[in-house]
Amino acid sequence: MITFNKIRYKNFLSTGDAFTELQFDKSESTLVVGENGAGKSTFLDALCFGIYGKPFRNVNKPQLVNTLNGKGLLVELDFTIGKNKYKVRRGIKPNIFEIYTNGKKHDELADARNMQTWFETNVIKMDQKSFSQVVVLGSANYIPFMQLPSIQRRQVIEDLLGINIFSLMNNLLKDKINNNKDNISESDHSIDKVEIELNVMGDYKAKASKARKQQMNDYEKRRTDTQKSIHKVNGDIEDLQKQVNEKQESISDEEKIKKSIDQLRSIYAKVEDKIHRLEKEINFFETNDNCPTCEQTFEPEFKEKHVCKRKESKQQTQSGLSDMDGELEKRTKRLNDITNVISEVNNLNQQISQKNGELSGLQRALEEIVDNIAELSNESADEADNKKKERELKKQLKELQVKKEEFINQREVLKVASVLLKDGGIKAKIIKQYIPIMNKLINKYLAQMDFFVNFELDEEFNETIKSRFRDAFTYDSFSEGEKMRIDLALLFTWRAIAKLRNSASTNLLIMDEVFDSSLDNTGTDELLRIINDLTKDTNTFIISHKGDTLFDKFNNVIKFEKIKNFSRVAA
């Protein structure tokens, strides 16, 4: 049984930097009151956060830190299990998760999630869903047992009966079955691999010599062919280079021709300029009778003399220009021929480059062939190593076959264990034994709350509800007040079963706003009577707005108030 002793928390939601402390085991019944927003339900969120790292209500983890202080959230929870005293310290900003047993701190696991799993599995021994079914009945974020999916109902019952160990064992068994399956598959693969290697080696031994000789012949032929190709390519390169040399020699006058063309073009321009000047002078004497400078009249003989002289000079100059045209054309043609030869040389050089690339490839191929021949020549020396490897493979094959047989035997054992650990195995038999007890307790508590129906859960935890007139109903058929009675009856039943099994049993019972919901006066009175009839090792906390009407019904009253935006326990 888990006995929750004390909780302390600060900077949690509306709580400030000063610790708020509640003693859980101080009184059998405690009424928790306060105005809306005073923080009366905060201790429930702090309790769940301390145990499970998340609050009871749907509040994001970063939002749990008090917004005014912004840091230093810390929850400290003290509880005992048997003779062992535990303390859990959990905080945000900074992040803290510490577990103490009898004052000694547990070594922190590398992953906080692994530490939480260890804590729930080995210490608390129930998840938050089961915790809420046994410890808490509330209006906020509480999902009644009857509204849980069937798989979660089963998880709650398994926690109550302490048979969740079989589920854990079954999960471990599934891993072992999968590992066993993988081991057999891997063994088959390894055996096949070794057998293939042995077969290959057997074939190799028979064919190695023949194959090696054939390969040697092939490589020798390839070497000869490659050497011939190399010789031919070298010859082609020499021929091409000879052509290049001859053509380059034939155009050795390239620079001389280019220079002479430039000179001729320069002289040509000067001659043209001279002809143009003579034409202007001829035109002047032919069109003018007076000297423009001295205004003297030109004699006809004078004009004719000068015109004839200049026409004669123009004729001679034009004749020379024609000769120059012929020479320039001749030399230009030679330059064009040189250009064509240069193009041919470039093409030949490109062919030489391609041949050199081809030659490099052939030389690399020849080197590879020579290396392969050398390697083949040395393979005969490996026959002793092959024989040794064959002996090792046979030994390995025998070991693998023995190991596979062990795995097959293990598989049969695991099959039997799997049948026992499935939901229809040991767990089903235990649940079947307790279903009548559960149903009896549920109906007992329903009757105590003046709700006279026959309520039964089957082995799949589906309900059958019949009235005294044998009318059949479901949980959803009832009013909210009637549903609340069923929820209460289930809660008290789970606590009784947990105590009987000493599994998920705890001293703490928290009811959040139950008296403020759909219970009528009769239901309220009956609930109070049931609470008072609970064993002395139960510490019940009722969170309610009806403080004035309930004060005298409880051994202890805690009032929460809000001062300067911070919640605290009123003095």
DOSEKE-822848 format. One line per field, with one value per residue (C-alpha): residue number from 1; residue in three letters; x, y, z. Coordinates in pm, whole numbers. Layout:
<rs>
num = (NUM/...)
residuo = (ALA/...)
x = (X/...)
y = (Y/...)
z = (Z/...)
</rs>
This chain:
<rs>
num = (1/2/3/4/5/6/7/8/9/10/11/12/13/14/15/16/17/18/19/20/21/22/23/24/25/26/27/28/29/30/31/32/33/34/35/36/37/38/39/40/41/42/43/44/45/46/47/48/49/50/51/52/53/54/55/56/57/58/59/60/61/62/63/64/65/66/67/68/69/70/71/72/73/74/75/76/77/78/79/80/81/82/83/84/85/86/87/88/89/90/91/92/93/94/95/96/97/98/99/100/101/102/103/104/105/106/107/108/109/110/111/112/113/114/115/116/117/118/119/120/121/122/123/124/125/126/127/128/129/130/131/132/133/134/135/136/137/138/139/140/141/142/143/144/145/146/147/148/149/150/151/152/153/154/155/156/157/158/159/160/161/162/163/164/165/166/167/168/169/170/171/172/173/174/175/176/177/178/179/180/181/182/183/184/185/186/187/188/189/190/191/192/193/194/195/196/197/198/199/200/201/202/203/204/205/206/207/208/209/210/211/212/213/214/215/216/217/218/219/220/221/222/223/224/225/226/227/228/229/230/231/232/233/234/235/236/237/238/239/240/241/242/243/244/245/246/247/248/249/250/251/252/253/254/255/256/257/258/259/260/261/262/263/264/265/266/267/268/269/270/271/272/273/274/275/276/277/278/279/280/281/282/283/284/285/286/287/288/289/290/291/292/293/294/295/296/297/298/299/300/301/302/303/304/305/306/307/308/309/310/311/312/313/314/315/316/317/318/319/320/321/322/323/324/325/326/327/328/329/330/331/332/333/334/335/336/337/338/339/340/341/342/343/344/345/346/347/348/349/350/351/352/353/354/355/356/357/358/359/360/361/362/363/364/365/366/367/368/369/370/371/372/373/374/375/376/377/378/379/380/381/382/383/384/385/386/387/388/389/390/391/392/393/394/395/396/397/398/399/400/401/402/403/404/405/406/407/408/409/410/411/412/413/414/415/416/417/418/419/420/421/422/423/424/425/426/427/428/429/430/431/432/433/434/435/436/437/438/439/440/441/442/443/444/445/446/447/448/449/450/451/452/453/454/455/456/457/458/459/460/461/462/463/464/465/466/467/468/469/470/471/472/473/474/475/476/477/478/479/480/481/482/483/484/485/486/487/488/489/490/491/492/493/494/495/496/497/498/499/500/501/502/503/504/505/506/507/508/509/510/511/512/513/514/515/516/517/518/519/520/521/522/523/524/525/526/527/528/529/530/531/532/533/534/535/536/537/538/539/540/541/542/543/544/545/546/547/548/549/550/551/552/553/554/555/556/557/558/559/560/561/562/563/564/565/566/567/568/569/570/571)
residuo = (MET/ILE/THR/PHE/ASN/LYS/ILE/ARG/TYR/LYS/ASN/PHE/LEU/SER/THR/GLY/ASP/ALA/PHE/THR/GLU/LEU/GLN/PHE/ASP/LYS/SER/GLU/SER/THR/LEU/VAL/VAL/GLY/GLU/ASN/GLY/ALA/GLY/LYS/SER/THR/PHE/LEU/ASP/ALA/LEU/CYS/PHE/GLY/ILE/TYR/GLY/LYS/PRO/PHE/ARG/ASN/VAL/ASN/LYS/PRO/GLN/LEU/VAL/ASN/THR/LEU/ASN/GLY/LYS/GLY/LEU/LEU/VAL/GLU/LEU/ASP/PHE/THR/ILE/GLY/LYS/ASN/LYS/TYR/LYS/VAL/ARG/ARG/GLY/ILE/LYS/PRO/ASN/ILE/PHE/GLU/ILE/TYR/THR/ASN/GLY/LYS/LYS/HIS/ASP/GLU/LEU/ALA/ASP/ALA/ARG/ASN/MET/GLN/THR/TRP/PHE/GLU/THR/ASN/VAL/ILE/LYS/MET/ASP/GLN/LYS/SER/PHE/SER/GLN/VAL/VAL/VAL/LEU/GLY/SER/ALA/ASN/TYR/ILE/PRO/PHE/MET/GLN/LEU/PRO/SER/ILE/GLN/ARG/ARG/GLN/VAL/ILE/GLU/ASP/LEU/LEU/GLY/ILE/ASN/ILE/PHE/SER/LEU/MET/ASN/ASN/LEU/LEU/LYS/ASP/LYS/ILE/ASN/ASN/ASN/LYS/ASP/ASN/ILE/SER/GLU/SER/ASP/HIS/SER/ILE/ASP/LYS/VAL/GLU/ILE/GLU/LEU/ASN/VAL/MET/GLY/ASP/TYR/LYS/ALA/LYS/ALA/SER/LYS/ALA/ARG/LYS/GLN/GLN/MET/ASN/ASP/TYR/GLU/LYS/ARG/ARG/THR/ASP/THR/GLN/LYS/SER/ILE/HIS/LYS/VAL/ASN/GLY/ASP/ILE/GLU/ASP/LEU/GLN/LYS/GLN/VAL/ASN/GLU/LYS/GLN/GLU/SER/ILE/SER/ASP/GLU/GLU/LYS/ILE/LYS/LYS/SER/ILE/ASP/GLN/LEU/ARG/SER/ILE/TYR/ALA/LYS/VAL/GLU/ASP/LYS/ILE/HIS/ARG/LEU/GLU/LYS/GLU/ILE/ASN/PHE/PHE/GLU/THR/ASN/ASP/ASN/CYS/PRO/THR/CYS/GLU/GLN/THR/PHE/GLU/PRO/GLU/PHE/LYS/GLU/LYS/HIS/VAL/CYS/LYS/ARG/LYS/GLU/SER/LYS/GLN/GLN/THR/GLN/SER/GLY/LEU/SER/ASP/MET/ASP/GLY/GLU/LEU/GLU/LYS/ARG/THR/LYS/ARG/LEU/ASN/ASP/ILE/THR/ASN/VAL/ILE/SER/GLU/VAL/ASN/ASN/LEU/ASN/GLN/GLN/ILE/SER/GLN/LYS/ASN/GLY/GLU/LEU/SER/GLY/LEU/GLN/ARG/ALA/LEU/GLU/GLU/ILE/VAL/ASP/ASN/ILE/ALA/GLU/LEU/SER/ASN/GLU/SER/ALA/ASP/GLU/ALA/ASP/ASN/LYS/LYS/LYS/GLU/ARG/GLU/LEU/LYS/LYS/GLN/LEU/LYS/GLU/LEU/GLN/VAL/LYS/LYS/GLU/GLU/PHE/ILE/ASN/GLN/ARG/GLU/VAL/LEU/LYS/VAL/ALA/SER/VAL/LEU/LEU/LYS/ASP/GLY/GLY/ILE/LYS/ALA/LYS/ILE/ILE/LYS/GLN/TYR/ILE/PRO/ILE/MET/ASN/LYS/LEU/ILE/ASN/LYS/TYR/LEU/ALA/GLN/MET/ASP/PHE/PHE/VAL/ASN/PHE/GLU/LEU/ASP/GLU/GLU/PHE/ASN/GLU/THR/ILE/LYS/SER/ARG/PHE/ARG/ASP/ALA/PHE/THR/TYR/ASP/SER/PHE/SER/GLU/GLY/GLU/LYS/MET/ARG/ILE/ASP/LEU/ALA/LEU/LEU/PHE/THR/TRP/ARG/ALA/ILE/ALA/LYS/LEU/ARG/ASN/SER/ALA/SER/THR/ASN/LEU/LEU/ILE/MET/ASP/GLU/VAL/PHE/ASP/SER/SER/LEU/ASP/ASN/THR/GLY/THR/ASP/GLU/LEU/LEU/ARG/ILE/ILE/ASN/ASP/LEU/THR/LYS/ASP/THR/ASN/THR/PHE/ILE/ILE/SER/HIS/LYS/GLY/ASP/THR/LEU/PHE/ASP/LYS/PHE/ASN/ASN/VAL/ILE/LYS/PHE/GLU/LYS/ILE/LYS/ASN/PHE/SER/ARG/VAL/ALA/ALA)
x = (0/115/71/104/236/305/336/516/510/605/589/333/49/-83/137/422/780/678/608/248/243/-34/-27/-212/-218/-323/-700/-940/-1156/-1058/-1271/-1083/-1264/-1196/-1325/-1285/-921/-797/-595/-784/-743/-379/-252/-410/-216/99/45/11/307/522/438/398/562/231/-68/-414/-573/-491/-219/94/410/566/239/274/545/407/388/488/807/879/1107/1178/880/940/722/832/624/676/519/583/548/583/896/1049/1022/1028/1072/1026/1158/1052/1100/1099/1346/1566/1456/1476/1377/1516/1401/1509/1459/1517/1713/1942/1924/1883/2131/1980/1928/2059/1707/1440/1175/1357/1371/997/920/1134/956/605/694/895/771/422/325/40/14/-168/-484/-510/-414/-707/-947/-835/-737/-925/-1282/-1324/-1502/-1198/-1034/-1155/-1266/-1491/-1409/-1720/-1610/-1263/-1187/-1188/-808/-768/-1032/-829/-511/-683/-812/-471/-311/-575/-527/-152/-139/12/337/202/155/512/627/423/585/926/821/718/1065/1216/992/1093/1458/1418/1256/1539/1796/1645/1626/1982/2094/1926/2092/2432/2395/2294/2586/2839/2690/2711/3072/3153/2982/3164/3492/3420/3352/3650/3881/3761/3765/4038/4325/4131/3983/4321/4481/4198/4230/4604/4553/4293/4517/4816/4609/4482/4842/4957/4660/4713/5083/4997/4745/5004/5253/4994/4890/5255/5296/4987/5122/5456/5282/5063/5360/5553/5262/5254/5626/5602/5308/5466/5780/5568/5429/5757/5714/5389/5535/5723/5401/5199/5469/5489/5108/5107/5381/5203/4878/5059/5223/4891/4722/4992/4966/4590/4638/4880/4631/4360/4588/4676/4307/4242/4522/4401/4052/4184/4367/4079/3820/4022/4172/4316/4553/4356/4656/4793/4485/4702/4549/4680/4806/4642/4985/5065/4738/4773/5134/5047/4735/4928/5212/4977/4767/5085/5194/4842/4858/5199/5083/4764/4974/5191/4876/4751/5082/5046/4690/4823/5105/4870/4622/4904/5034/4680/4616/4938/4827/4489/4678/4889/4571/4426/4748/4743/4384/4508/4797/4551/4335/4640/4747/4394/4426/4764/4608/4331/4585/4791/4475/4410/4774/4749/4437/4607/4914/4697/4510/4842/4963/4638/4671/5031/4921/4640/4882/5116/4826/4704/5054/5060/4713/4840/5020/4681/4559/4681/4496/4180/4200/4239/3943/3734/3804/3709/3384/3283/3346/3147/2859/2833/2832/2559/2339/2370/2286/1982/1851/1882/1682/1411/1380/1364/1085/866/914/831/513/388/476/301/-23/-9/70/-184/-501/-686/-433/-339/-470/-812/-840/-751/-989/-1264/-1221/-1253/-1536/-1809/-1642/-1623/-1987/-2095/-1906/-2036/-2395/-2332/-2215/-2495/-2750/-2590/-2655/-3019/-2955/-3116/-3005/-2824/-2485/-2256/-1925/-1830/-1477/-1428/-1541/-1858/-2151/-2496/-2735/-3085/-3352/-3560/-3809/-3534/-3519/-3179/-2976/-2630/-2419/-2502/-2875/-2868/-2881/-2568/-2660/-2709/-2381/-2209/-2341/-2207/-1869/-1854/-1948/-1672/-1420/-1495/-1491/-1151/-1013/-1154/-1010/-673/-667/-771/-492/-248/-167/-262/-388/-334/-451/-539/-885/-951/-1289/-1290/-1624/-1823/-2062/-2096/-2208/-2507/-2557/-2888/-2929/-2990/-2686/-2476/-2585/-2521/-2179/-2084/-2195/-1987/-1685/-1726/-1751/-1418/-1139/-920/-624/-804/-743/-1021/-994/-1313/-1268/-1590/-1755/-2018/-1797/-2064/-2292/-2022/-1787/-1941/-1925/-1543/-1265/-1046/-1098/-836/-918/-728/-716/-554/-342/-170/-228/-66/-255/-190/-344/-535/-403)
y = (0/349/598/956/1165/1519/1748/2082/2299/2651/2860/2609/2775/3055/2956/3197/3148/3042/2671/2554/2243/1983/1689/1401/1160/1411/1354/1086/1346/1693/1955/2184/2512/2847/3086/3018/3068/3047/2734/2464/2210/2305/2046/1772/1898/1923/1566/1425/1633/1505/1141/1143/1465/1603/1765/1619/1891/1969/2227/2241/2178/2526/2687/2523/2770/3073/3352/3626/3460/3270/3009/2791/2550/2272/1990/1767/1458/1226/879/537/186/-73/10/225/604/780/1140/1273/1616/1744/2093/2318/2605/2440/2090/1853/1489/1320/1008/924/596/613/933/790/942/706/725/931/748/905/952/1109/900/581/699/777/432/269/475/382/15/-56/194/333/27/200/450/783/638/376/634/855/560/467/799/1076/1144/1486/1702/1840/1609/1302/1020/772/404/341/598/447/236/-138/-165/107/-59/-377/-187/-37/-379/-538/-268/-323/-700/-670/-883/-618/-804/-1067/-799/-682/-1043/-1091/-784/-917/-1256/-1101/-949/-1289/-1455/-1196/-1240/-1618/-1583/-1355/-1598/-1893/-1685/-1566/-1925/-2040/-1756/-1835/-2209/-2137/-1903/-2159/-2437/-2218/-2136/-2507/-2589/-2309/-2427/-2783/-2662/-2439/-2722/-2922/-2638/-2409/-2546/-2554/-2212/-2065/-2206/-2073/-1733/-1733/-1809/-1535/-1280/-1380/-1333/-998/-894/-981/-803/-500/-482/-495/-216/-8/-62/39/354/455/417/629/898/900/932/1215/1393/1360/1521/1802/1865/1871/2109/2339/2353/2441/2750/2878/3202/3295/3591/3715/3706/3885/4159/4205/4231/4501/4688/4659/4782/5083/5168/5104/5362/5616/5554/5591/5917/6038/5952/6140/6443/6436/6415/6725/6916/6808/6917/7252/7343/7222/7428/7745/8014/8235/8170/8197/8347/8615/8632/8607/8444/8100/8074/7788/7640/7652/7481/7212/7145/7100/6889/6660/6620/6526/6288/6114/6084/5958/5695/5573/5567/5371/5122/5073/5036/4761/4581/4620/4476/4165/4125/4186/3930/3682/3728/3723/3393/3259/3374/3196/2880/2912/2954/2635/2450/2578/2440/2107/2113/2181/1891/1665/1774/1693/1345/1306/1405/1148/883/970/925/592/496/580/366/73/106/104/-199/-372/-301/-444/-754/-805/-770/-1023/-1268/-1230/-1278/-1591/-1730/-1701/-1853/-2206/-2117/-2053/-2412/-2494/-2192/-2304/-2648/-2487/-2259/-2560/-2736/-2420/-2386/-2747/-2690/-2365/-2540/-2804/-2538/-2341/-2650/-2725/-2363/-2367/-2679/-2497/-2204/-2440/-2603/-2257/-2162/-2445/-2335/-1975/-2086/-2250/-1942/-1717/-1910/-1873/-1497/-1385/-1206/-1536/-1720/-1672/-1314/-1423/-1687/-1437/-1172/-1435/-1511/-1144/-1036/-1171/-994/-668/-689/-764/-463/-232/-325/-290/67/148/22/232/534/426/330/-11/-171/-491/-381/-646/-632/-922/-1051/-793/-519/-439/-345/-498/-291/-411/-249/-437/-481/-646/-363/-347/-25/100/350/623/566/727/1087/1269/1215/841/823/994/721/453/633/654/288/189/413/258/-88/-37/89/-216/-454/-277/-307/-672/-746/-505/-383/-25/44/390/598/895/962/1296/1409/1729/1916/1593/1756/2054/1850/1640/1464/1541/1581/1210/1121/1374/1229/872/966/1131/819/597/822/806/428/399/233/442/411/626/1001/1163/1513/1676/1986/2184/2524/2428/2507/2662/2358/2096/2231/2020/1701/1678/1631/1894/2200/2365/2700/2842/3214/3444/3733/3970/3725/3435/3136/3015/2822/3061/3090)
z = (0/-90/194/73/364/250/-50/-85/-394/-502/-818/-938/-1135/-908/-613/-536/-425/-73/-29/4/220/273/510/344/638/905/896/774/598/480/312/71/2/-158/-416/-787/-888/-526/-607/-422/-705/-760/-511/-729/-1033/-819/-692/-1046/-1166/-879/-964/-1342/-1461/-1593/-1419/-1371/-1585/-1949/-1885/-2098/-1901/-1963/-1843/-1500/-1402/-1220/-1479/-1234/-1107/-1429/-1273/-972/-997/-745/-611/-323/-247/52/68/218/82/354/552/280/279/-57/-164/-517/-616/-957/-1093/-1398/-1462/-1362/-1460/-1163/-1126/-815/-630/-277/-89/287/234/-37/-382/-674/-956/-1239/-1565/-1884/-2020/-1796/-1975/-1879/-1518/-1522/-1665/-1395/-1127/-1248/-1300/-986/-724/-795/-1004/-1186/-1470/-1449/-1601/-1325/-1063/-1167/-1137/-785/-626/-806/-895/-1042/-1288/-1466/-1721/-1537/-1762/-1579/-1610/-1818/-2075/-2122/-2430/-2359/-2377/-2112/-1895/-1907/-1814/-1508/-1393/-1450/-1234/-962/-962/-978/-1292/-1516/-1452/-1691/-1957/-1900/-1916/-2235/-2392/-2296/-2429/-2761/-2784/-2708/-2968/-3225/-3131/-3152/-3495/-3605/-3462/-3653/-3971/-3923/-3856/-4178/-4365/-4213/-4285/-4644/-4680/-4548/-4762/-5070/-4987/-4950/-5279/-5451/-5306/-5425/-5774/-5756/-5665/-5967/-6215/-6080/-6283/-6608/-6550/-6457/-6772/-6985/-6822/-6876/-7246/-7273/-7103/-7318/-7633/-7503/-7424/-7777/-7934/-7714/-7797/-8170/-8123/-7940/-8224/-8483/-8292/-8254/-8631/-8692/-8464/-8648/-8988/-8868/-8713/-9041/-9226/-8973/-9012/-9392/-9394/-9138/-9352/-9659/-9488/-9344/-9549/-9362/-9179/-9490/-9698/-9428/-9406/-9785/-9811/-9546/-9734/-10070/-9917/-9772/-10113/-10287/-10070/-10147/-10523/-10511/-10325/-10598/-10875/-10691/-10660/-11036/-11123/-10918/-11090/-11437/-11346/-11220/-11546/-11756/-11572/-11486/-11717/-11443/-11158/-10833/-10656/-10892/-11119/-11429/-11732/-11831/-12183/-12380/-12449/-12078/-11979/-12242/-12145/-11778/-11847/-12084/-11841/-11557/-11770/-11874/-11509/-11415/-11690/-11575/-11210/-11296/-11489/-11181/-10967/-11196/-11154/-10781/-10792/-10959/-10708/-10413/-10545/-10591/-10238/-10085/-10257/-10108/-9762/-9806/-9905/-9590/-9379/-9528/-9453/-9094/-9059/-9192/-8938/-8652/-8765/-8781/-8432/-8304/-8455/-8288/-7952/-7997/-8088/-7777/-7563/-7730/-7671/-7297/-7265/-7439/-7216/-6901/-7032/-7100/-6746/-6605/-6822/-6706/-6342/-6396/-6553/-6256/-6015/-6193/-6189/-5809/-5743/-5729/-5407/-5242/-5265/-4913/-4774/-4954/-4794/-4451/-4517/-4626/-4293/-4101/-4298/-4223/-3853/-3867/-4044/-3773/-3498/-3679/-3716/-3343/-3258/-3486/-3312/-2978/-3116/-3246/-2902/-2745/-2988/-2864/-2503/-2595/-2774/-2455/-2247/-2499/-2467/-2087/-2091/-2352/-2240/-2266/-2046/-1681/-1670/-1800/-1528/-1252/-1391/-1415/-1044/-947/-1180/-940/-646/-842/-946/-588/-453/-730/-656/-281/-321/-565/-312/-38/-261/-313/-672/-705/-1030/-1117/-1256/-1408/-1590/-1814/-1867/-2144/-1899/-2094/-1874/-1845/-1631/-1549/-1338/-1086/-1367/-1576/-1825/-1985/-1989/-2072/-1881/-2133/-2075/-1730/-1611/-1499/-1133/-1190/-1387/-1093/-858/-1092/-1111/-731/-693/-937/-760/-419/-575/-734/-405/-225/-485/-474/-94/-116/-369/-204/-553/-643/-292/-143/153/-63/-205/-378/-502/-703/-703/-671/-424/-660/-960/-1035/-701/-532/-155/-110/-311/-117/219/107/-30/299/484/258/305/683/663/482/674/901/665/406/390/189/40/-87/-305/-301/-337/-75/217/440/424/466/735/1012/802/799/1053/891/670/446/291/-2/-68/-321/-190/-434/-722/-531/-393/-39/246/469/824)
</rs>
